[in-house]
């Protein structure tokens, strides 16, 4: 999986009305249980993986997703190793995922981190109550959060001036998360 390592400056623009669906990407072949193929590290969002990169000055409106075994975040599925998110707002978004992590901004922080002292930062982020972050039906490794779905492995996350009022739609055993989830 390739990572975004540069700077994406939205210059105050809005990305809107986009939809992603892993059910369509992999069809019935991706049952997620047999291990062939294992798409559990694939992800949905504006970016798949941000490794030390920066996303800033951006609004996302009406992002919708559906999938299973695909970590999901409106901005990025994964973020690690000094990734920065600044001056970002999301509105009217409904990422929905089964059996993995889902977050309003990032699905998972720390999965690919190689150095524990590198921090992922969130500064001036707004996730208002028009957003519905959904973690639906989970048998294992399911997490859901308004800003970050799950935190794994090495690294740290720092948040400054972040406002989260999203609706969390957690179904079944999603509420019984493991200790490394937010």
N, C-alpha and C positions, 0 to 999 in steps of 0.2 A: 504494500500500500504506500503510495507516495504521499508526502506531507507538504502542506503549504508552509513556507518558512519566510515569506516576505511580509510586506505591509499592504493591507487592503484598506484604503481610505475611501469611504463612501461619500465624502464631501457633503454630507447632509442629505443625500438622496435616499429614496425608499425603494426597496425591492418588495414586490407584492405579487400575490396570487400565484404561488407556485405549489406544486403537489409532488410528493415522492411516494413510491409504493414498492416495497421489496417483494410483495406477493407477485407483482407483475415482473419484476426483474429476474426472479429465480423460479417462479412457478411451483408446481408440485414437487419438483426435483429437490428443493430445499426443505426437507422435512425437519431439519434441525436436531433430530434425535439420533440418526444413524451415524453421524459423523462424516458422511460423504455426500456432498461437500460440506465443509464447516464454514458457514458464512457469519459466524458469531462475532467476528471482528470487523465486519463491514459496517458502514454507518450511513445515516441519513442526516441531512442538514445542508446549509449553504456551502459548507466545507466538510469534507470527510474527516481530515486530521490536520490540526495546526500544531506544528512543532517549532516553538520559539518564534512564531510569527505574530503579527498584530492585525486585529480587525478593529476599526474605529469609525466614528462619525456616520452611523448607519441606522436606518429604521427598517424593520421587516414587518410587513403587514400581510395577514392571511396566508401563512404557511400551514399546509396540511400534510400529514403523512400517515401511512399505515404500514405496518410490517411486523415481522417476527425475527428475533435473533439479529437485529440491526440496531446497534446503539444509535440513539437519536438526540440531536440538539438542534434548535432552530438555526443557530449560527454554526456550530460544529459538533460532530459526533464525538470527537476526541480532541483534547488539548493538553499539551505537555511542555515541559522544559523551557519555561520563560514566556509562554504564550501570553498575550495581552489582549484584553477586550475593553474598549474605552468608548464612552458616549454612544451607547447602543440602546435602542428601544424596540420592543416587539409588541405588536397589537393584533388581536383577533386571530391568534395562531392556535392550532390544535394538533400538535404532534401526538400520535398514538402508536404505542409499540407493545408487543407481547414478548415476555421472557428475556428482557435485558434492560439497560438503563435508558432513561429519558429525562432531559432537562430543558428548561426554557431557553437557556443560552448554550450550554454544553452538556452532552450526554454523560461523558466520563472524563474526569481529570486524573492523570497519573498512570494510565494504563501502559503507555509506551515510555514513560520517564526513565532515563538512565542515570540521572544525578539527583539525589535527594534534596540538594540545596537550591535547586532552581524553582522559582515560584511562578505559578500561573496567577495573573492579576485580573481583577474585574473592577472597573472604575466607572462611576456614573452610568449605571445600568438601570433600565426601567422595564419591568415585566408586570404590566397591570392586570386587573381582574377581567379583562376581555379575553385573556388567554386561558386555555384549558389544556393542561399537561397531563397526558393519560398513560398510565402503566396498567395494562389490562391483562388479566389472567396470567399468573406466573407460577411456575413450578420451581424455579430456582433463579438466582442472580437477577432479581427484578428490583429496580429502584426508580424513584420518581422525585423530582424536585423542581421548584420554580426557577432556580438559577442553574444549579448543577444536579444531575441525576445521581451520579455515584462518584466516589473517590477511591482509587485503587493504587497500589504500588507506591513508588517513590514520589517525591515532590511535595509542594505546599500550594495552597490557594489563599490569596489575600483579596478581600473585598472592601471597597471604599465607596461610600455614597451609592449604595445599590438599593433599589426599591422593588420589592417583590410582593404582589398581591394576587398572583395567579390562582386559578381554580385547579386543585389537584384531584384528578380522577383516578383513584387507586382501587383496584378491584381484587377480590379474592384474597390471596395470601401475600399480596404486595406489601401490606402494612407490616408484615413480620420480617423486616429487612435485617441483613447482617450488619455488623458494626462498622464496616467501611463505607456505608452508604449515607448520603445526606438526604 
